């Protein structure tokens, strides 16, 4: 383990402790009653709608499934909590209060510490920054392009960052290190910084579904249109993303399916996709068994924050687990990667089985020992991060 990575571990504990103390300060009982939302077979928890924070305690060290390096990090963090939100407007207001803006800045400063040459080298890479105009809203979106130096035409990974479609930024230091890690495998990486639904990315606007999806669709078109400019092989452009980015990866592909242009997308590599919206669900046992491991999902935050109306309408472009076999017929070759100890594991597996039923060329990879998106934690499990980057790059190349 490089010394620099080892030094980051105690800093991570401090950061995660701050996260556990993050308080939305929403004191009113939500009018989004949990009983209104569970799909058929869903489990209703009476404690889910409350004025108080719902605390979850998890004994990471006692769970022998979890990679001990990640377990030790998470065990050092006091348990956090979550609560339902009253409305989208209240959620956005609380998330962008002065206190929480300060918290987000502190988070970004920590993540920037991961963005070092020791973690992921930039030697041999060209890195450029661009803007594009997203349609149909005409807003500006930021794009980063990473590619090996030289004139060789290379495959491309179009990457969509995580954060539940509501938070984080492709310009965060941990993501920049992740993009270099992939690009160092001999491919181009184009990273889109779309409009988040709740807290701004590198662009100031926030807007619920379908804003972020529209930006991701526009960004992919921009990649194809500018392939020659960046030395990208247009016949080897795949989409990838983790968590909320996994949602948008799948939804972007379904958008191109609906427009009859899916042949532009040569493959889909979705990591730990967040696609169900409401949790817990009895038909997704990991949403019960693994809740509290890195994620607290037994609340309405995702549905209200990203797309409450779309959830009510069972819109598969917002929440792809609503998709039917017909919705995904003709899906490109795909990999769905899930994490053993992730509350979202079983929704990824369910989508894999849907693609199988639709006749797609697809495989499912489960990473034993990993918590949600643990494979991106290069400071904790560097060999797993690099193996995942290589797998995505090889998928694009072949």
Secondary structure, DSSP 4 states (H G I P E B T S, - for coil): --HHHHHHHHHHHHHHHHHHT------SPPSS-GGGT--TTBPP-GGGS-SS-EE----GGG-TTS-HHHHHHHHTSPP-EE---S-HHHHHHHHTSHHHHHHHHHHHHHHHHH-STTTS--TTEEEEEEEEE-TTT--EEEEEEEEESSS--EEEEEEE--STTTS--TTSHHHHHHHHHHHTTT-EEEEEEPPPSSS--SSS----TTHHHHHHHHHHHHHHHTTTTTTEEEEEEEEEEETHHHHHHHHHHHHHHHHT-GGG--EEEEES-----S--BTTBTHHHHSTTSS---SSSHHHHHH-HHHHHTT-TTTSGGG--HHHHTTPPSEEEEEETT-TTHHHHHHHHHHHHHTT--EEEEEETT--TTGGG-TTT-HHHHHHHHHHHHHHHH-
